[in-house]
Amino acid sequence: MTGTPIANDIRRLRSERGDMTQQGLADACGVTRQTIIALEAGRYAPSLELAFRIARTFGVGVEEVFRWESK
């Protein structure tokens, strides 16, 4: 865990969706590629709205993308 206790499976989900690019996900969610990079690296916790946007882009529930990992 690097900066936030909210872990995610964004990289895996992008890969499972036919190697969706970070830019493709960013465009679909209305954010920058740098935001996706920070999320995947665990340096940034998404807003609730962004978490829902990402989950909907993948067609899954929020808890299938994000999870709380306590120390």
Summary of the structure (lengths in Angstrom):
residues: 71
radius of gyration: 11.0
end to end distance: 8.7
largest distance: 33.1
contacts: 176
relative contact order: 0.26
helix: 54%
strand: 8%
